[in-house]
Amino acid sequence: MHENSPPEHKDKYQFHPGKTQGWWKELLADFLERIPDRVPLEKAFPIIYNKFADPELWIVDPGFWKLKDYCKNENWGLGVISNWDHRLRALLEAKEILEYFNPLIVSAEFGYEKPSPKIFKEAMRLVGLSGDCLVYCGDKYELDIVVPRSLGWRSYLKNKKGDLESLSELIRLL
């Protein structure tokens, strides 16, 4: 699927001729071709596509609640920049955390995805702050660290080999 990547980090869901479902179908077809006892795409697609929209599949990082409370006490905002499709808002609403994020920039809505500087600059525009006032945390170095740092943000990697493993650990870095 990488050979069909959109130019200039345009959003993959908008760029794909089949839009969101077309992109997911292509991804799943590529995956299913690698399985010895192949499951037909027509059977697997609706199950897997709908499963990714199921709130029960997703877990809110337990450290989020501590970070949210800390930011509220400091009068700081929380936002999200995500390379996801149009279902993200509904998922965050179902997990009862949507209200805590402003801005929420979803690549499928915005038209560009990380690591495009455009998506990070849009966040700066929406909050009215320069990069030196912003902190970003993500789980992929190439997507979440390089560009925000180039724009003056403090950015941290959240994974087992990164700067932190839980969002609550971000508090000590603020």
C-alpha positions as CSV (number, residue, x, y, z in Angstrom):
1,M,0.0,0.0,0.0
2,H,2.9,2.3,0.5
3,E,3.6,2.5,-3.2
4,N,0.1,4.2,-3.5
5,S,0.8,6.7,-0.7
6,P,-0.7,10.2,-1.4
7,P,1.8,12.9,-2.3
8,E,2.8,15.6,0.2
9,H,1.2,13.7,3.1
10,K,-2.3,14.3,1.9
11,D,-4.9,12.3,3.9
12,K,-5.0,8.7,2.7
13,Y,-8.7,8.4,3.2
14,Q,-9.6,11.4,1.0
15,F,-6.9,10.6,-1.6
16,H,-8.0,7.0,-2.1
17,P,-10.5,6.6,-5.0
18,G,-12.7,4.5,-2.7
19,K,-12.4,7.0,0.1
20,T,-12.3,5.6,3.7
21,Q,-13.9,2.2,3.0
22,G,-11.8,1.8,-0.2
23,W,-8.6,2.4,1.7
24,W,-9.5,-0.1,4.4
25,K,-10.6,-2.7,1.8
26,E,-7.2,-2.3,0.0
27,L,-5.4,-2.7,3.3
28,L,-7.4,-5.8,4.3
29,A,-7.1,-7.4,0.9
30,D,-3.3,-7.0,1.1
31,F,-3.3,-8.5,4.6
32,L,-5.6,-11.4,3.6
33,E,-3.4,-12.3,0.6
34,R,-0.7,-13.2,3.1
35,I,-2.8,-15.7,5.0
36,P,-2.6,-19.3,3.8
37,D,-6.3,-20.2,4.3
38,R,-7.6,-17.0,2.7
39,V,-10.8,-15.6,3.9
40,P,-12.8,-13.8,1.2
41,L,-12.5,-10.1,1.4
42,E,-16.3,-9.6,1.0
43,K,-16.8,-11.6,4.2
44,A,-14.0,-10.2,6.2
45,F,-14.2,-6.5,5.3
46,P,-17.5,-5.5,7.1
47,I,-16.5,-7.5,10.2
48,I,-13.1,-5.9,10.5
49,Y,-14.1,-2.4,9.3
50,N,-16.9,-2.3,11.9
51,K,-14.8,-3.7,14.6
52,F,-12.4,-0.8,14.3
53,A,-15.3,1.5,15.1
54,D,-16.3,-0.5,18.2
55,P,-15.5,1.5,21.3
56,E,-15.0,-1.7,23.2
57,L,-11.9,-2.4,21.1
58,W,-10.1,0.7,22.3
59,I,-8.7,1.5,25.8
60,V,-8.1,5.0,27.1
61,D,-4.6,5.2,28.6
62,P,-5.2,5.1,32.3
63,G,-2.7,8.0,32.7
64,F,-5.0,10.2,30.6
65,W,-7.2,11.0,33.6
66,K,-4.3,12.2,35.7
67,L,-3.0,14.3,32.8
68,K,-6.4,15.8,32.1
69,D,-6.8,16.8,35.7
70,Y,-3.3,18.3,35.8
71,C,-3.9,20.3,32.7
72,K,-7.3,21.5,34.0
73,N,-5.7,22.7,37.2
74,E,-2.9,24.5,35.3
75,N,-5.5,26.0,32.8
76,W,-3.9,24.2,29.9
77,G,-5.7,22.7,27.0
78,L,-5.5,19.2,25.5
79,G,-5.8,18.5,21.8
80,V,-5.5,15.6,19.4
81,I,-3.8,15.4,16.0
82,S,-4.6,12.0,14.5
83,N,-4.1,10.1,11.2
84,W,-7.5,8.5,11.4
85,D,-10.7,8.3,9.5
86,H,-14.1,10.0,10.0
87,R,-15.1,7.6,12.8
88,L,-12.6,9.0,15.4
89,R,-15.0,11.7,16.9
90,A,-17.7,9.1,17.5
91,L,-15.1,6.8,19.1
92,L,-13.9,9.5,21.5
93,E,-17.5,10.4,22.3
94,A,-18.3,6.8,23.1
95,K,-15.2,6.6,25.3
96,E,-16.5,9.8,27.0
97,I,-13.4,11.8,26.4
98,L,-14.2,13.9,23.3
99,E,-15.2,16.9,25.4
100,Y,-11.6,17.2,26.8
101,F,-10.0,17.9,23.4
102,N,-9.9,21.2,21.6
103,P,-8.7,21.1,18.9
104,L,-9.3,17.7,17.5
105,I,-7.7,17.5,14.1
106,V,-8.5,14.3,12.2
107,S,-6.6,13.8,9.0
108,A,-9.6,12.5,7.1
109,E,-11.4,15.7,7.9
110,F,-8.4,18.1,7.5
111,G,-7.0,16.6,4.3
112,Y,-3.4,16.1,5.4
113,E,-1.9,13.7,7.8
114,K,1.2,13.5,9.9
115,P,4.0,14.1,9.3
116,S,2.9,17.0,7.1
117,P,3.8,20.3,8.7
118,K,0.3,21.6,7.6
119,I,-1.5,19.5,10.2
120,F,0.7,20.8,13.0
121,K,0.5,24.4,11.8
122,E,-3.3,24.1,11.7
123,A,-3.2,23.1,15.4
124,M,-1.0,26.2,16.1
125,R,-3.5,28.4,14.2
126,L,-6.5,26.9,16.1
127,V,-5.0,27.4,19.5
128,G,-3.4,30.7,18.7
129,L,0.0,29.7,20.2
130,S,3.5,29.5,18.8
131,G,5.4,26.2,18.8
132,D,7.4,27.1,21.9
133,C,4.2,27.0,23.9
134,L,3.1,23.6,22.7
135,V,3.8,20.0,23.8
136,Y,3.1,17.0,21.7
137,C,3.1,13.3,22.5
138,G,2.9,10.5,20.0
139,D,3.9,6.9,19.4
140,K,5.8,7.1,16.1
141,Y,9.0,9.0,15.8
142,E,8.8,9.9,12.1
143,L,5.1,11.0,12.4
144,D,5.0,12.5,15.9
145,I,8.4,13.9,16.8
146,V,10.4,15.2,13.9
147,V,8.0,17.8,12.5
148,P,6.7,19.2,15.8
149,R,10.2,19.7,17.0
150,S,11.1,21.5,13.8
151,L,8.3,23.9,14.5
152,G,9.5,24.6,18.0
153,W,7.3,22.2,20.0
154,R,8.5,20.0,22.8
155,S,7.6,16.5,21.6
156,Y,7.8,13.2,23.4
157,L,7.7,9.6,22.2
158,K,5.2,7.4,24.0
159,N,6.1,3.7,23.6
160,K,8.2,1.1,25.4
161,K,11.4,2.5,23.9
162,G,10.4,6.2,24.1
163,D,10.3,9.0,26.6
164,L,7.3,7.7,28.4
165,E,4.9,4.7,28.6
166,S,1.9,6.4,30.1
167,L,0.3,9.8,29.5
168,S,0.6,10.6,33.2
169,E,4.4,10.5,32.9
170,L,4.1,13.6,30.6
171,I,3.3,15.7,33.7
172,R,6.9,15.5,34.9
173,L,8.1,16.8,31.6
174,L,5.8,19.8,31.5
